[in-house]
């Protein structure tokens, strides 16, 4: 195998492909990147079996072939080379020579025979979305999934689509995020993908800004294929039935609070200085008349801050985990939001002033 390409273009490709490199695997082959050269096209493939990424780029080639390189070593070499053309030559003993200006590396490669076969999807009948919309839905939803992937379905994001909307939902047992965007597609389906993997997909979308405005997705059995520019991504679907999330949202609320999101976020952030992690990072919201007092205390000190609000309904004092509220508030971009309450022991619902683009739900913490 023999080819040459520009350092900066290859470095970009490696940055994208690295999203699927496994660091915890017991299979050495999954710590590698498959390089395939055929008639002036280099295809890079990486997989941790949960997510696989295939990326193509043009190169100058004089000899076709394929080989697996150690991802960390190969990536480190390419990133540290100057921005110039690089020549690659692989001999019959699986040694690769890498030459760039006055630098000459030689690395030991791995036979490609044991590299997992990655299914290549046909995207002719795939569903298309604006990729920035898709990425934004991931950003506003991912945080609410459980971080422990051994927890199965609640470590994932539900993707639900029909003729009216694309919706993403995540629940970790203490909070819930529901985000949606208007669509016009002739399809109705739903499936669950690991939130960690969806986060990697979001990074790939971000790293492909100059390649395409569209993401194409297609469900195939137990996997979801996505095409973003020159990148094909395969994501494993989590088995199981997602929770009936609509049943968790209160149908009515007796207390309605309208307030400035930034003011609330900053006040909670300051109050979190005195929260105690072992005690649920407790802060108290004392809502009375047109005023909200946010407070916390510990052995080191205490804080009380007032935020002006517009309220209808009775007064209420309720406790929350400060981190859970901050996580919600920092993914919202609206200047003003609505909070809905019923009692100190029932969930708080967060929505926009108008519309239904998002809904967040967070369980309270009992105040002693």
HELIX and SHEET records of a PDB file:
HELIX    1   1 UNK A    7  UNK A   17  1                                  11    
HELIX    2   2 UNK A   18  UNK A   20  5                                   3    
HELIX    3   3 UNK A   28  UNK A   31  5                                   4    
HELIX    4   4 UNK A   71  UNK A   80  1                                  10    
HELIX    5   5 UNK A  112  UNK A  114  5                                   3    
HELIX    6   6 UNK A  131  UNK A  141  1                                  11    
HELIX    7   7 UNK A  142  UNK A  144  5                                   3    
HELIX    8   8 UNK A  149  UNK A  155  5                                   7    
HELIX    9   9 UNK A  195  UNK A  207  1                                  13    
HELIX   10  10 UNK A  245  UNK A  248  5                                   4    
HELIX   11  11 UNK A  261  UNK A  271  1                                  11    
HELIX   12  12 UNK A  272  UNK A  274  5                                   3    
HELIX   13  13 UNK A  277  UNK A  279  5                                   3    
HELIX   14  14 UNK A  322  UNK A  329  1                                   8    
SHEET    1   A 5 UNK A  60  UNK A  63  0                                        
SHEET    2   A 5 UNK A   2  UNK A   6 -1                                        
SHEET    3   A 5 UNK A  85  UNK A  90 -1                                        
SHEET    4   A 5 UNK A  95  UNK A 100 -1                                        
SHEET    5   A 5 UNK A 103  UNK A 108 -1                                        
SHEET    1   B 8 UNK A  65  UNK A  70  0                                        
SHEET    2   B 8 UNK A  32  UNK A  38 -1                                        
SHEET    3   B 8 UNK A  41  UNK A  47 -1                                        
SHEET    4   B 8 UNK A  51  UNK A  58 -1                                        
SHEET    5   B 8 UNK A 231  UNK A 236 -1                                        
SHEET    6   B 8 UNK A 223  UNK A 228 -1                                        
SHEET    7   B 8 UNK A 214  UNK A 220 -1                                        
SHEET    8   B 8 UNK A 127  UNK A 130 -1                                        
SHEET    1   C 9 UNK A 189  UNK A 194  0                                        
SHEET    2   C 9 UNK A 156  UNK A 161 -1                                        
SHEET    3   C 9 UNK A 165  UNK A 171 -1                                        
SHEET    4   C 9 UNK A 175  UNK A 182 -1                                        
SHEET    5   C 9 UNK A 358  UNK A 362 -1                                        
SHEET    6   C 9 UNK A 348  UNK A 352 -1                                        
SHEET    7   C 9 UNK A 336  UNK A 341 -1                                        
SHEET    8   C 9 UNK A 255  UNK A 260 -1                                        
SHEET    9   C 9 UNK A 310  UNK A 312 -1                                        
SHEET    1   D 4 UNK A 301  UNK A 308  0                                        
SHEET    2   D 4 UNK A 291  UNK A 298 -1                                        
SHEET    3   D 4 UNK A 282  UNK A 288 -1                                        
SHEET    4   D 4 UNK A 316  UNK A 321 -1                                        
END                                                                             
